[in-house]
Amino acid sequence: MTFSLRSLEVFYWAAHLHSFSRAAEKLNATQPGVSQRISAMENLLGEPLAGKIDVSGKNIAILGSGGNVDADKFAKFIDTQA
């Protein structure tokens, strides 16, 4: 199982910003594009990475395998790949 660097970057920003929409803005992408990448990663892993945590559905929380990511180490990795 492999993920593209772009997919990992999308996941990082969605998790960091707690929002698919804000991640899309940060990455000059569309919100549906961010959702599709996260969904594809979830399909490969066979479990959810993110879930909605408020009534409006605008904020996300990291679930399952996604919660095991060390954010600081991941940010440094993304920075070295850019």
N, C-alpha and C positions, 0 to 999 in steps of 0.2 A: 504494500500500500504506500503510495506516495502522494504528496500534495505539492502543487507548484508554489514557488516563493510568493507569487502574487496572492494565492489563496491564503497562505499563512499570514501575509501582511493584512489582508482583509479581515481575517479572524482577529488578529491582534487589535486592530483599530476598533472593530465592533465591540470587543470586550473592554478595551481601555476607555472608550467613550460611552459605553453602555447604550449604544444606539446604532442600528443599521443605517439610518438616515444621516447621522453625523459622520459615521465612517465613510459613507459614500461621498459626502462633501469634502472630507479631508483628502480622499483619494481621487477626487475628480471622476467619480464613477456614479452610477445610478443606484438608487436604493434597491430596485429589483435585482440588479446585478450582484449586489452584496448578498442579498437573501439567497440567490441561486448558488453562489459560491459556498456559503455556509451550509446550505442544504446538501450540496454535493459532498462536502466534507463529512457531514453527518451520515450520509448514505454509505460512504466508504468505511466509516467507523462502526456503523450499526447502532449508534446511539446519539441522542441529542447533545449538541454543544451549547446551545443557548435557548433560553425560554423567556417569555414575557413575564414581567414581575409587577406591573401596575395595571390598573383598570383601563387606562387609555391605551395600553399596549406599546407605549413609546420607549420604555426603558427595558433593557434586557439584563439577564443575569447569566453567568456562565455555569453550565450544568455538566454532569457526567465527566467524560474525559477532558473536556475543556477546562474544568476547574483545577486540573492538575498542572496547569501551565504556570511556570515561574515568570511573572510578567517582566521583571527587571532583566533576567537573562534573555528572554525572548526579544525584548526591545533592543538590547545590545546586538543580538543576532541579526535582526532586521536592519539595523543601522549599518552593520558591516557588509551586508549584501547589497545595499543601495549604491 
